[in-house]
């Protein structure tokens, strides 16, 4: 668990922002964590790995593929505005002052044993930052930019939805409904993760950053003196599967032809059992729409419904597994071990 204690001034200054650079970094971590990247990220992952393999200018971004469990925040800085461009954020990265690099390195590696892959940022800070930013720009152009219009549209909708909730109901209600693995028990915000950390955010600003590439992963950035940044899964990740990048081959989705696009998406997502809320978040669909699809799939006998404590989880029956694996083919994009 990551437990973050928030005081009232920090809670009152809750804000929401997007982060193109955060999407790059989170997408690279997704590639690192999953040799077989699950749906709806598979098509993008094939393209991204080909870019990393064939575009020499992207070589510096491999630092994120070898990253330690925790890393200095200057490598993925807090966005300075609600909707920065990737150029804005890369310029910010290039301009990181020497004192910030040194302070964050000392905080993360108190014994002074900085890993070799991070040493250049101390020995040749300006050169290392420029090389990294140039590599990130090359990777963005080839692997993310073709998908960005659809991603940005989904993120704008997510931010608008959360901003309305914040304005109408306040930060307490917003945090209580943010994500199924984020718990808000005032004054502690808990990120349910297989690690143990505790932080205090007093007199700061809480910044919530939705990420398309999160795939349910949660993170917090704690190095900034004035901001506690928490990232979470944005609605709308399904746009990566629904909108092929320019030049991508056109493929026929046999499962969608058979059961419909929405129900095909729900079936593929249920390779990992999930709640209605989690499905709606992952697929970028309204909960009522997901419930309608689930009702039809339950009636057809391809999905089951199980109670786990106070949650209701849906999963695939053997017939559903057969549909996804045999008819869905490669477009299913999810493995049971993911």
C-alpha positions in Angstrom: 0.0 0.0 0.0 1.0 3.6 -0.6 -0.6 5.8 2.0 -0.6 9.5 1.5 -1.8 11.7 4.4 -3.4 14.9 3.1 -4.1 18.0 5.2 -7.1 20.2 4.5 -5.2 22.9 2.5 -3.7 20.2 0.2 -7.1 18.6 -0.3 -8.7 22.0 -1.0 -6.2 22.6 -3.8 -6.9 19.4 -5.7 -6.5 19.9 -9.4 -6.6 17.7 -12.6 -4.1 17.7 -15.5 -3.0 15.6 -18.5 0.6 14.7 -19.1 1.8 13.6 -22.6 5.2 12.9 -21.1 3.6 10.8 -18.4 1.8 8.8 -21.2 5.2 8.1 -22.8 6.8 6.9 -19.6 3.7 4.9 -18.5 3.5 3.3 -22.0 7.2 2.3 -21.8 6.6 0.7 -18.3 3.6 -1.2 -19.9 5.9 -2.6 -22.5 8.4 -3.5 -19.7 5.9 -5.3 -17.5 4.1 -7.3 -20.2 5.9 -9.4 -22.8 2.5 -10.0 -24.3 0.7 -6.7 -23.9 -3.0 -7.2 -23.4 -6.0 -5.7 -25.2 -6.6 -2.8 -25.9 -2.9 -1.9 -26.1 -1.7 -4.8 -28.3 -1.7 -3.0 -31.7 0.0 0.0 -30.3 2.6 -2.2 -28.5 3.5 -3.9 -31.7 4.1 -0.5 -33.3 6.0 0.8 -30.3 8.3 -2.1 -30.1 9.1 -1.9 -33.8 9.9 1.8 -33.3 12.3 1.0 -30.4 13.9 -1.7 -32.6 14.3 0.2 -35.8 14.6 4.0 -34.9 18.1 4.6 -33.5 17.1 8.1 -32.3 14.9 6.5 -29.6 17.8 4.7 -27.9 17.9 7.1 -24.9 14.3 6.2 -23.8 15.5 2.6 -23.0 16.4 4.0 -19.6 12.7 3.7 -18.7 12.7 0.1 -19.7 15.5 -0.6 -17.2 14.1 1.7 -14.5 14.2 0.8 -10.8 10.9 0.4 -8.8 11.3 4.1 -7.7 13.1 6.8 -9.6 13.8 10.5 -9.4 10.8 12.6 -10.5 12.8 14.8 -12.8 12.7 12.0 -15.3 8.9 12.4 -15.4 8.2 15.8 -14.0 4.9 17.2 -12.7 3.1 19.0 -15.6 3.2 22.8 -15.0 -0.2 23.5 -16.6 -3.5 21.6 -16.9 -2.9 20.7 -20.6 0.7 20.9 -21.6 2.0 19.8 -25.0 4.7 17.2 -25.2 7.1 20.0 -26.4 6.3 22.0 -23.3 7.2 19.1 -21.1 10.3 18.1 -22.9 11.5 21.7 -22.7 10.9 21.5 -19.0 12.9 18.3 -18.8 15.8 19.8 -20.7 15.9 22.8 -18.3 16.0 20.8 -15.1 18.4 22.6 -12.7 21.5 20.9 -11.4 20.3 21.4 -7.8 17.1 19.5 -8.4 18.9 16.6 -10.1 21.3 16.4 -7.2 18.7 16.7 -4.5 16.4 14.0 -6.0 19.3 11.6 -6.6 20.4 12.1 -2.9 16.8 11.4 -1.8 16.4 8.3 -3.8 19.9 6.9 -3.3 20.9 8.2 0.2 24.0 6.0 0.3 25.5 7.8 -2.7 25.5 4.7 -4.9 23.7 6.1 -8.0 23.0 3.4 -10.6 25.2 3.6 -13.7 22.3 4.4 -16.0 21.5 7.5 -14.0 25.1 8.6 -13.4 25.3 10.8 -16.6 22.6 13.1 -15.2 25.1 14.0 -12.5 28.3 14.0 -14.5 27.0 15.7 -17.7 23.6 16.9 -16.7 22.9 19.2 -19.6 24.1 16.7 -22.2 22.2 13.8 -20.6 18.9 15.7 -20.3 19.1 16.9 -23.9 19.9 13.4 -25.2 17.0 12.0 -23.2 14.5 14.7 -24.4 15.6 14.2 -28.0 15.1 10.5 -27.7 11.6 11.0 -26.1 10.7 13.4 -28.9 11.7 10.8 -31.5 9.8 8.1 -29.7 6.7 10.3 -29.4 6.7 11.2 -33.1 6.9 7.5 -34.2 5.0 5.6 -31.5 2.5 7.9 -29.7 1.7 10.9 -31.9 -0.3 8.8 -34.5 -2.7 7.8 -31.6 -2.6 11.1 -29.7 -5.7 12.8 -31.3 -7.9 9.9 -30.1 -6.1 9.7 -26.8 -6.4 13.5 -26.2 -10.1 13.4 -26.9 -10.6 10.6 -24.4 -8.4 12.5 -21.8 -10.3 15.7 -22.3 -13.6 13.9 -21.6 -12.1 12.3 -18.5 -10.8 15.7 -17.2 -14.1 17.4 -17.9 -16.0 14.6 -16.0 -13.7 14.8 -13.0 -13.6 18.6 -13.0 -17.4 18.7 -12.9 -17.5 16.2 -10.0 -14.9 18.3 -8.2 -16.8 21.5 -8.6 -20.2 19.9 -7.8 -19.3 17.5 -5.0 -15.9 18.6 -3.7 -12.6 16.7 -3.4 -13.8 14.2 -0.9 -16.5 12.8 -3.3 -14.0 12.9 -6.2 -11.4 10.9 -4.4 -13.9 8.4 -3.1 -14.9 7.5 -6.7 -11.6 8.0 -8.5 -10.5 4.4 -9.0 -11.4 1.0 -7.6 -7.9 0.6 -6.1 -7.8 4.1 -4.7 -9.3 4.4 -1.2 -10.1 7.7 0.4 -10.5 7.4 4.2 -9.8 11.0 5.4 -7.2 12.1 5.9 -5.4 9.2 4.1 -5.4 8.4 0.4 -4.4 4.8 -0.2 -3.1 3.4 -3.5 -3.6 -0.4 -3.4 -0.2 -1.7 -4.6 2.2 -4.5 -3.6 4.6 -2.2 -1.8 4.6 -0.3 1.5 5.3 3.4 1.5 3.9 6.3 3.6 4.0 10.0 2.7 2.7 13.2 4.1 1.4 16.0 1.8 0.9 19.1 4.0 0.6 22.5 2.6 0.9 21.2 -1.0 -1.4 20.8 -4.0 -2.8 17.4 -4.9 -2.6 16.9 -8.7 -4.5 14.1 -10.3 -3.3 12.9 -13.7 -5.3 10.4 -15.7 -3.3 8.2 -18.1 -4.5 6.1 -21.0 -1.5 3.8 -20.8 -1.9 3.2 -17.0 -3.7 -0.2 -17.5 -4.8 0.1 -13.9 -1.4 1.0 -12.5 -1.2 3.7 -9.9 1.7 5.9 -9.0 2.6 9.0 -7.0 5.4 11.5 -7.4 6.7 12.9 -4.1 9.9 14.9 -5.0 8.2 18.2 -5.9 8.2 20.6 -2.9 4.7 22.0 -3.7 2.8 19.2 -5.5 1.8 15.6 -4.8 1.0 14.0 -8.1 -1.1 10.9 -8.3 -1.7 9.1 -11.6 -4.6 6.7 -12.3 -6.3 4.9 -15.2 -8.2 7.1 -17.5 -11.4 6.2 -19.2 -11.2 5.6 -22.9 -8.2 3.3 -23.3 -10.3 1.4 -25.9 -9.5 4.1 -28.4 -6.2 2.5 -28.9 -7.9 -0.6 -30.3 -10.8 1.2 -32.0 -8.7 3.8 -33.9 -5.8 2.3 -35.9 -2.8 4.6 -36.4 -2.4 6.1 -39.9 -0.9 3.5 -42.2 -1.8 0.6 -40.0 -3.3 -2.4 -41.8 -7.1 -2.8 -41.9 -8.1 -6.0 -40.1 -11.5 -7.7 -39.7 -12.7 -8.3 -36.2 -14.6 -11.5 -36.4 -15.7 -11.4 -32.8 -17.2 -8.0 -33.2 -19.0 -9.2 -36.4 -20.5 -12.0 -34.4 -21.5 -10.3 -31.1 -21.1 -6.6 -31.8 -18.2 -4.2 -31.1 -19.2 -3.3 -27.6 -19.8 -6.9 -26.4 -16.6 -8.0 -28.1 -14.7 -5.3 -26.1 -16.3 -6.5 -22.8 -15.5 -10.1 -23.6 -11.8 -9.3 -24.3 -11.5 -7.2 -21.2 -13.0 -10.0 -19.0 -10.0 -12.2 -19.6 -9.1 -10.7 -16.2 -12.2 -10.7 -14.0 -13.5 -7.2 -13.3 -16.3 -5.1 -11.8 -18.8 -3.1 -13.9 -17.0 0.1 -12.8 -13.6 -1.2 -13.8 -14.8 -2.3 -17.2 -16.4 1.1 -17.8 -13.2 2.8 -16.9 -11.0 0.6 -19.0 -13.3 0.6 -22.0 -14.3 4.3 -21.9 -18.0 3.3 -21.8 -20.9 4.4 -19.6 -21.5 2.0 -16.7 -25.1 1.6 -18.0 -23.8 0.5 -21.4 -21.4 -2.0 -19.8 -24.3 -3.3 -17.6 -26.4 -3.8 -20.7 -23.6 -5.7 -22.5 -23.0 -7.9 -19.4 -26.7 -8.7 -19.1 -26.8 -10.0 -22.6 -23.5 -12.0 -22.2 -24.8 -13.5 -19.0 -28.0 -14.6 -20.7 -25.9 -16.2 -23.5 -23.9 -18.1 -20.9 -20.5 -16.8 -21.9 -19.9 -14.7 -18.8 -20.4 -15.5 -15.1 -21.1 -13.2 -12.1 -19.4 -13.8 -8.7 -19.5 -11.9 -5.4 -16.1 -11.2 -3.7 -16.8 -9.4 -0.5 -18.7 -6.2 -1.3 -17.7 -6.3 -4.9 -19.3 -8.2 -7.8 -16.8 -9.6 -10.3 -17.6 -10.7 -13.8 -15.4 -13.3 -15.7 -15.5 -15.6 -18.7 -17.2 -18.9 -18.8 -15.5 -21.6 -20.8 -17.7 -20.7 -23.8 -16.5 -17.0 -23.4 -12.9 -18.1 -23.3 -13.5 -20.1 -26.5 -15.1 -17.1 -28.2 -12.2 -14.8 -27.3 -9.4 -17.3 -28.1 -10.8 -19.0 -31.2 -13.0 -16.4 -32.9 -11.3 -13.3 -31.5 -8.0 -14.5 -32.8 -5.0 -12.1 -32.5 -7.2 -9.1 -32.0 -8.2 -10.3 -28.6 -4.9 -9.2 -27.2 -5.2 -10.5 -23.7 -3.6 -13.4 -21.9 -4.8 -15.0 -18.7 -1.5 -14.3 -17.0 -1.5 -10.6 -17.6 
